[in-house]
Amino acid sequence: MKRRHHKEWWQRAVIYEIAPISFQDSNGDGNGDLPGLLRRLEYLEWLGIDAIWLTPIYRSPMLDLGYDISDFCAVDPLFGTLEDFDRLVETLHARDLRLILDFVPNHTSDKHTWFRGSRSSRKHPKSDWYIWEEPAANGGPPNNWQSRFGGSAWEWDEVREQYYYHSFLAQQPDLNWRNPAVREALRDVMRFWLRRGVDGFRVDASAVLIKDDLLRDNPPNPKADARTPPPQRLEPVFTDDRRETMDCIEEMRAVIDEFDDCVICGEVQGKTDRIGHFYGNDKPRLHLPLNFALLDTQWEPFPLQANIDAYYKALPEGAWPDWVIGGHDKRRVAGKIGQPQARILAMLLLTLKGTPFFFAGDEIGMEPVSIPPERVCDPFEKLVGGFGLNRDPERSPMPWDASALGGFTTGEPWLPLGDTSQRNVHQQMQDPKSLLSLYRELISLRRREPALTRGELRPVRSRNDIFSFARTFKGSEFLIGLNLVHEPREWEWQGAGTLLVSTHLDRKEQPLKGPTLLRADEGLIVELAS
Ligand code: NOJ
């Protein structure tokens, strides 16, 4: 029986997403790999994060950053071997770091033996492991469902003379989650990695596992106009977030619960008001449905306070929050809000109640890297170009130092690096006032002060362009004030306390009385005198 009053590790943790292909290359082929990642663990320890989540490292034709998997239980040679993986688990654990893997249950690669079998004949034992349908009366696709990556989600197969369904690329056929054998096989995949010591999963596309069995057509999206990417011009009512998908998530959670201390996070598309369902009620579902509210909000005090409030309000009793400020599908936020405000975001992320997630490179303020057309890799951009959907700019390799290839590789990097002399890890490690130093300082403060992890959040009314709130725990209270504009602003708090850290990193551990003048783009954490 677990002691419920103690927080789980993933409630205290800071989680760091890594796309291994962009982190550190060890063999000069231009692709990051597991031995490279192993070489950088010291950095992760120095930074102070608690867990890493890796985008897929499984065997894959790599048409979609490894989200097209041809063998769920093998490491792709691009990344190394299963022995490298075991070494990674062991080394991480020896350093008290945890490992979360991406788990992609919705689809496989068309090169997976399951699909090869399924497509070979209607009589094959795996014939109904994927979603096969007869053509419509006119010979066309069975209905109007669209692939996220453009065009019909149905692909004609000459051998079976049927269509198969793919939420993403035609080379990523969707598994048939209505088939119990498929569900069992995927639960075994989870067990395979959990037995090897992983500490949990981030479940890819967890909201789309089951599609409407009546194949009802999706309605037009009333908000769509000419600027809306074509795949988003229909509302995915009958393909996304179906009731039966929740049962699948409950089953995955049950596997997680067979093991001690493991976590299940999940990508759940959709609006904040749907997020509560993904936690479950009597039957638990995800521990951490990923919350992108900080990326979706306008960066201004009123929308920010409203979006944060809406998210907390949407959480069911006992649910643990989380906050994500970057990811391999998300435009780098520093490019949107600018470097000075990226410091404010760091302070917000690391003081809000809930598990913080950020993406490798966010801690040095990486901005979208411009990718020349001939270097585009992302299938989203290749298939639905012209709508600003390219995800390559945020996937550009990590600049470790100021050299042209950033210390990432000695070969031709799989994606171009930006201007490494402008922003790199080495330079920011040397600079005690850099964004990286701020992340490190805030992570360490969060680790020291239980109020910042376990404490309750007390909202404060935003005024004067300042977003403010307090965290309280057993008689201690921390007040956070974040100036969201590039000019000084009066922060109207009353009382006295100790200024613990300023986002400018030029004052700390000094007595402070409210009200306070916050400088342009300044955020403060103040421990109130009790
Ligand atoms: C969501 C992943 O985050 C994204 O990168 C991928 O393209 C799709 N799922 C398909 O797996």
Boltz pocket constraint, residues with backbone or C-beta under 6 A from the ligand:
constraints:
  - pocket:
      binder: B
      contacts: [[A, 64], [A, 65], [A, 67], [A, 68], [A, 104], [A, 168], [A, 204], [A, 205], [A, 267], [A, 328], [A, 329]]
      max_distance: 6.0
